[in-house]
Amino acid sequence: MYYSSPREYKIADIAVEGIDNYEDYVLIGISGLSVGQTIAVPGTDITDAIKRFWRHGLFSDVQILADKTEGNNIWLRIKLSPRPRIS
């Protein structure tokens, strides 16, 4: 991928890893991204999704990665690390 010039992709799939306490569909919903959505990479859609996770305050690390691109399709992986809980 060339990050100097944005390119539009259609999200083919979104996978989530690193969090077991929540269903994947809940975390994908928090991101605001959805399968079939057209996004620009690089662009504000991914940045906004990361900001949504930070606003929840539940995660110590948030990454959204492109696992694969094929034609104008992109497969995304949301990688989350839980914030330690104090009990």
ZAMI-23426 format. One record per residue: residue in three letters; residue number from 1; x, y, z of N, C-alpha, C in turn. Coordinates in Angstrom, 2 decimals, m for minus. Layout:
ZAMI-23426
r,k,n.u,n.v,n.w,ca.u,ca.v,ca.w,c.u,c.v,c.w
ALA,NUM,X,Y,Z,X,Y,Z,X,Y,Z
...
This chain:
ZAMI-23426
r,k,n.u,n.v,n.w,ca.u,ca.v,ca.w,c.u,c.v,c.w
MET,1,0.84,m1.18,0.00,0.00,0.00,0.00,0.88,1.24,0.00
TYR,2,0.45,2.20,m0.77,1.15,3.48,m0.79,0.34,4.46,0.04
TYR,3,0.95,4.92,1.13,0.22,5.78,2.05,0.30,7.25,1.68
SER,4,1.08,7.60,0.66,1.19,9.01,0.28,m0.02,9.47,m0.52
SER,5,m0.71,8.56,m1.17,m1.91,8.94,m1.92,m3.07,8.03,m1.54
PRO,6,m4.15,8.60,m1.01,m5.29,7.80,m0.57,m5.92,7.00,m1.71
ARG,7,m6.41,5.83,m1.35,m7.10,4.98,m2.31,m8.38,4.47,m1.65
GLU,8,m9.44,4.36,m2.42,m10.70,3.89,m1.87,m10.78,2.37,m1.94
TYR,9,m11.24,1.79,m0.83,m11.43,0.35,m0.72,m12.82,0.06,m0.16
LYS,10,m13.35,m1.07,m0.52,m14.60,m1.57,0.05,m14.21,m2.60,1.11
ILE,11,m14.75,m2.47,2.32,m14.41,m3.39,3.40,m15.05,m4.75,3.10
ALA,12,m14.20,m5.78,2.93,m14.67,m7.13,2.63,m14.95,m7.91,3.91
ASP,13,m14.18,m7.64,4.97,m14.38,m8.34,6.24,m13.67,m7.56,7.33
ILE,14,m14.15,m7.73,8.57,m13.53,m7.11,9.73,m13.38,m8.19,10.79
ALA,15,m12.15,m8.43,11.23,m11.88,m9.39,12.30,m11.45,m8.61,13.54
VAL,16,m11.70,m9.19,14.71,m11.34,m8.54,15.98,m10.47,m9.52,16.76
GLU,17,m9.42,m9.01,17.37,m8.59,m9.88,18.22,m8.15,m9.13,19.47
GLY,18,m7.88,m9.91,20.52,m7.32,m9.35,21.74,m8.30,m9.16,22.88
ILE,19,m9.59,m9.20,22.60,m10.60,m8.97,23.64,m11.57,m10.14,23.65
ASP,20,m11.74,m10.76,24.82,m12.67,m11.89,24.94,m13.95,m11.52,25.68
ASN,21,m13.96,m10.37,26.35,m15.11,m9.98,27.19,m16.30,m9.49,26.39
TYR,22,m16.11,m9.15,25.13,m17.17,m8.58,24.31,m17.31,m9.37,23.02
GLU,23,m18.52,m9.43,22.51,m18.75,m10.07,21.22,m18.13,m9.20,20.13
ASP,24,m17.64,m9.85,19.07,m17.01,m9.12,17.97,m17.93,m8.08,17.37
TYR,25,m19.23,m8.42,17.22,m20.16,m7.48,16.58,m20.31,m6.20,17.40
VAL,26,m20.17,m6.30,18.72,m20.25,m5.11,19.58,m19.04,m4.21,19.32
LEU,27,m17.87,m4.81,19.27,m16.64,m4.03,19.05,m16.60,m3.44,17.65
ILE,28,m17.07,m4.19,16.66,m17.15,m3.66,15.30,m18.14,m2.50,15.26
GLY,29,m19.23,m2.62,16.00,m20.20,m1.53,16.08,m19.61,m0.27,16.69
ILE,30,m18.80,m0.44,17.73,m18.13,0.71,18.35,m17.25,1.42,17.32
SER,31,m16.60,0.64,16.46,m15.67,1.23,15.48,m16.38,2.14,14.49
GLY,32,m17.65,1.87,14.23,m18.37,2.64,13.22,m18.09,2.17,11.80
LEU,33,m17.25,1.14,11.66,m16.94,0.57,10.35,m17.88,m0.60,10.09
SER,34,m18.13,m0.90,8.82,m18.99,m2.04,8.51,m18.58,m2.67,7.19
VAL,35,m18.84,m3.96,7.08,m18.56,m4.69,5.85,m19.40,m4.07,4.74
GLY,36,m18.79,m3.84,3.60,m19.46,m3.21,2.47,m19.25,m1.71,2.38
GLN,37,m18.78,m1.12,3.47,m18.51,0.32,3.50,m17.30,0.65,2.64
THR,38,m17.34,1.78,1.96,m16.19,2.25,1.19,m15.42,3.25,2.05
ILE,39,m14.11,3.01,2.19,m13.25,3.88,2.99,m12.04,4.28,2.17
ALA,40,m11.43,5.40,2.53,m10.17,5.82,1.92,m9.04,5.43,2.85
VAL,41,m7.98,4.87,2.28,m6.80,4.49,3.06,m5.60,5.15,2.42
PRO,42,m4.84,6.00,3.13,m5.20,6.49,4.45,m6.36,7.47,4.37
GLY,43,m7.02,7.62,5.51,m8.17,8.52,5.54,m8.73,8.65,6.94
THR,44,m9.78,9.41,7.05,m10.35,9.71,8.36,m11.19,8.58,8.94
ASP,45,m11.67,7.65,8.12,m12.53,6.58,8.64,m11.80,5.73,9.68
ILE,46,m10.58,5.34,9.39,m9.80,4.52,10.32,m9.43,5.35,11.55
THR,47,m9.00,6.59,11.34,m8.65,7.47,12.46,m9.85,7.67,13.38
ASP,48,m11.02,7.93,12.81,m12.23,8.13,13.62,m12.60,6.86,14.39
ALA,49,m12.42,5.70,13.78,m12.72,4.43,14.45,m11.81,4.24,15.67
ILE,50,m10.54,4.55,15.51,m9.60,4.42,16.63,m9.98,5.39,17.75
LYS,51,m10.36,6.61,17.39,m10.78,7.59,18.40,m12.01,7.11,19.16
ARG,52,m12.94,6.44,18.48,m14.14,5.92,19.16,m13.76,4.92,20.25
PHE,53,m12.79,4.05,19.94,m12.35,3.09,20.96,m11.69,3.80,22.14
TRP,54,m10.85,4.81,21.87,m10.18,5.53,22.95,m11.19,6.23,23.85
ARG,55,m12.25,6.78,23.26,m13.27,7.49,24.05,m13.95,6.57,25.06
HIS,56,m14.03,5.28,24.77,m14.65,4.34,25.71,m13.77,4.10,26.94
GLY,57,m12.47,4.32,26.82,m11.57,4.18,27.96,m11.35,2.75,28.43
LEU,58,m11.72,1.76,27.63,m11.60,0.36,28.03,m10.34,m0.32,27.53
PHE,59,m9.58,0.37,26.67,m8.48,m0.29,25.98,m7.17,0.46,26.21
SER,60,m6.08,m0.30,26.38,m4.77,0.32,26.55,m4.03,0.46,25.22
ASP,61,m4.48,m0.28,24.21,m3.88,m0.16,22.88,m4.94,m0.49,21.84
VAL,62,m4.97,0.30,20.78,m5.93,0.11,19.68,m5.18,0.21,18.36
GLN,63,m5.33,m0.81,17.52,m4.74,m0.79,16.18,m5.78,m1.30,15.20
ILE,64,m5.84,m0.70,14.04,m6.66,m1.22,12.95,m5.72,m1.45,11.78
LEU,65,m5.60,m2.71,11.39,m4.62,m3.12,10.40,m5.31,m3.65,9.15
ALA,66,m4.64,m3.49,8.03,m5.11,m4.09,6.78,m4.45,m5.45,6.66
ASP,67,m5.24,m6.52,6.79,m4.69,m7.87,6.64,m4.39,m8.19,5.19
LYS,68,m5.25,m7.69,4.29,m5.11,m8.06,2.89,m5.86,m7.05,2.04
THR,69,m5.35,m6.79,0.85,m6.10,m6.04,m0.15,m6.09,m6.85,m1.43
GLU,70,m7.21,m6.83,m2.11,m7.34,m7.54,m3.38,m8.25,m6.71,m4.26
GLY,71,m7.70,m6.14,m5.33,m8.49,m5.22,m6.14,m8.84,m4.01,m5.31
ASN,72,m10.13,m3.71,m5.23,m10.56,m2.58,m4.39,m11.16,m3.06,m3.07
ASN,73,m10.91,m4.32,m2.68,m11.40,m4.87,m1.41,m10.29,m4.86,m0.38
ILE,74,m10.69,m4.63,0.88,m9.73,m4.63,1.98,m10.30,m5.45,3.13
TRP,75,m9.44,m6.23,3.75,m9.78,m7.02,4.93,m9.11,m6.35,6.12
LEU,76,m9.90,m5.94,7.11,m9.37,m5.22,8.26,m9.32,m6.12,9.49
ARG,77,m8.37,m5.82,10.37,m8.27,m6.50,11.66,m8.18,m5.42,12.73
ILE,78,m9.10,m5.47,13.68,m9.08,m4.55,14.82,m8.37,m5.29,15.95
LYS,79,m7.26,m4.75,16.39,m6.44,m5.38,17.43,m6.53,m4.51,18.68
LEU,80,m7.09,m5.08,19.75,m7.33,m4.33,20.97,m6.62,m4.99,22.15
SER,81,m6.12,m4.16,23.05,m5.57,m4.64,24.32,m6.41,m4.05,25.43
PRO,82,m6.89,m4.90,26.36,m7.74,m4.38,27.44,m6.93,m3.55,28.43
ARG,83,m7.58,m2.54,28.97,m6.96,m1.76,30.04,m7.05,m2.62,31.30
PRO,84,m5.98,m2.69,32.08,m6.03,m3.50,33.31,m7.11,m2.98,34.25
ARG,85,m7.81,m3.91,34.87,m8.85,m3.54,35.84,m8.26,m3.57,37.24
ILE,86,m8.64,m2.59,38.02,m8.21,m2.54,39.41,m9.38,m3.00,40.26
SER,87,m9.11,m3.99,41.10,m10.21,m4.48,41.94,m9.88,m4.37,43.40
